[in-house]
Every structure is written in structure tokens, then in C-alpha cells.
Amino acid sequence: MHKSIDRRRFLMGSAAVLAAGAAGIGPGLAQDTRLRLVFWGSQGRADRTYGVTDLYTKANPGVGIEGEFLGWADYWPKLATQTAGGNAPDIIQMDYRYIVEYADRNAIAPLDAFVGSTLDVSAFDAAQVEGGKVNGKFYGVSLGANSAAMMLNKAAFEEAGVALPDQAITWDQFAEMAKAITDAGKRQGFHGTADGSGVEPLFENYLRQRGKALYTADGQIAFDATDATEWFEMWAKMRESGAAVPPDVQALDQFQIETGMVSLGKAAVSFAHSNQLVGYQAVNKDPLTLSNFPRLGAEGKGGHYRKPSMFFSVGAKSANQEAAAKFISFFVNDPEAAKILGVERGVPESSKVREALTPTLDELGQAAVNYVAGLGDLAGPLPPPPPAGAGEGELALRRVSEEVAFGGKSPADGGTALVAEITDILGRG
């Protein structure tokens, strides 16, 4: 994402060689240690991140930090290209979906040697530290805890005379609710819900409620064509009833906050993660709130889990690994940094930071914290890290769901195709 360089970013420097909103160290301002940081996210996330890098560099003379941010869809191809070219950043924002792949390929460095000295995770929940490990080694420092969620436009619900969903809502009730919003016709070209058939966390939640999963602990596909077919059939019915947006509208969503159906004013419901409430509200005039994903039945448990929203990892070829680990420790432990970051990347993992920050949060921040803390029986254990190839699996779901939505495949053909494609991806390793 390209940005003009304001005063703050000029102090961080210039990095003409980096596209998509880079900031670096200008001529005559050379530092002893120069770190490159790359992350995905919105402009709001970038502003918060650069606020913390400013705080850090002022407290640590001689350290300069270049920052580069991109949207989710552009981020992973760019990172893969830089990594393959031997030009990976020092500090890499990493996702749970990709951490195994990058660790197995020796693209990120184990951080165990820095824990307890340079890197402090002593106030982290043990499960969240484990979530950043691959084969027993610590590769990712969680930047916050979150859970998948529905983003709801409260004003649209109120206009349509439809009550906001509660924790007990089922998929059948959700479909009825979404259709009622569409049928109310209060907004032109507006539907009750986005089409979630290509949203991996939503599909995973559905599978977990059926006693299944996306992947087994040993990296094999953990669902079958029947599961996927019934998933596609459910969404086909919602499109046919008008409850969900049509495929040409859903195709506008590039899986970024700014292009979600709620943000584009196309639907009352989008599917995201709890930490994204802050970002969604920043680009939406109507008030928003969070809700859990629907249950399969009134007596059924949910498919949620609390997960590391994202990690910071260190590039395996970084010449400044200890300096990178020191910055990451500051990012997740410093009280002033926490005030800048809020809960936009999730609820802080450090209990000390969380306890100090929570009382200072605004209504949105409190809502995100309360959502993650209040999942109750909706939440189960964190699944094992997805295997290498899981990123391609996510893209396969998105592509096949579009083919089904546009009529190129029946739900049954889509279910068979999805399982075959993901099985092939995993077989390639």
C-alpha cells in the first residue's frame, strides 16, 4: 500500500526499494542497527504499528526500523518472493496458517535462545506460547488472542426490525434472519449476509461442530466430500432465497476490511475475526458489533477457539536476530506500546499488559475483549497448526466456492473437487 511520507515516517526514513508503503532510514540518518518489518493490514493498523516503532526508536538510539504493509491477498506472494530471493525482512508478521510451512522451510528462525533474556513471554498463557511452536521450537510470538466472529451492522438490523443474534442462534435461524433483512428492503441492493461459503474460518467452525476439522494433527485432510457438499448446499439455499448477496457482488470482496460486504454497504453481516472490529468500525459510519457463528442445532456446541491472531517471527537469514527479538519483546510487553496498539491485533497475550490496558479501552475495545472472554461452550481447544500447503487450501476453498456460486459446479461437484484439490496440495508437501 503506497503512502506519502509524513513527518513521522520520514523520521523512520525512506526505503525507495520497498513498495507498498515502505518507510526507512534517510540519507544522513544512518543507524547502527537497521531492521525491516513487514505486516499485512489496514491503514489503521499501519498507523498504530508506526506509532510503536517511533516509540521504540526514540528509546533506542542507533536503531532504525523500516515498515512495509500490504493487504492480505498481496502480502503472502510478496513475502514468498522476498524469501525466495534471499531478501526476507528481519521481522515478519506471521499467520497460524503459514507458520509450519515457513518454519519447515527454514525461512524463519527459532527464538528459543532469546526467551528469558532478550525476549520476555513470561506473562503469556502457556497455550498461546505453544501455539507459536513448530516441532517443539518457538517460532512465533503471538501479538494477541482472538476468535472468528460475525461483524454486524447494528443500524441495518434496527432498520429492518430484526433483533441482533444471540449466542444460541442456529444456522437455520441465521438464514431466516438474513432473509428478513433482505426482504425488508430498507437499503437498495442490500442483503442480510455476505456469502460465507469461501470463508475458511467459517467453514472450519462448521466442521468442528460436526466433530471434524480442516486437517488432522499429522497434516492430512480431515473432512470429506459430503461435508463440503452440504456446506455448499446450505449457502446455495441462502443465495436462492436472497438472504446472501449474489456471486457478482461477493466477488468484490478481496478479503480485506475495506472490501467486506458490511464495509461496502452490501450486507448486514460479514465474517471476520474479533480483533478486526476496530478496523471495521474505522471504515464504517454505522455502528457495528460482534456475534459468534451460528450453531448447527439448538443443543449443539460451537466450533470456535481462541487463537493467536497473528505472530511476529524473525527471518532466518536476518543479520540482526537478537535486535529483532528485542523489538518484538517491546511490542508485546511495553505498557505505552499497548496503549497505542489497543486490541486491533487481538487481546494482548501478556496478563500484565492485559490487566493494565483493559480498563482504558473504549467501547469497541471492551467489546472485543468481552467477546473473546465470553465464548463459553462455543469455544473448544486450539487445533494443531495447519500443515504446509494450508494457504493453498484456503485459496482452493475460495475458488471452488465461487465456481459453485456462479453455477459452474453443483454443490456436489464442488464438494468432490475441493476434497480432491486439497488432498493433492497436501500430497505435494
Secondary structure, DSSP 8 states (H G I E B T S, - for coil): ------HHHHHH---TT-TTT-B---TT---SEEEEEEEE--HHHHHHHHHHHHHHHHHSTTEEEEEEEE-HHHHHHHHHHHHHTT---SEEEE-TTTHHHHHHTT-B---GGGBTTTB--TTB-HHHHHTTEETTEE--EE--EE-EEEEEEHHHHHHHT-----TT-BHHHHHHHHHHHHHH--STT-BSB---TT-HHHHHHHHHHTT--SB-TTS-B---HHHHHHHHHHHHHHHHHTSB--HHHHTT--SSGGGSTTTTTSBSEEEEEGGGHHHHHHT-SS-EEEE---BSSTT----EE-EES-EEEEBTT-TTHHHHHHHHHHHHH-HHHHHHHTTTT-B-SBHHHHHHHGGG--HHHHHHHHHHHT-GGGEE-------TTHHHHHHHHHHHHHHHHTTSS-HHHHHHHHHHHHHHHHHH-
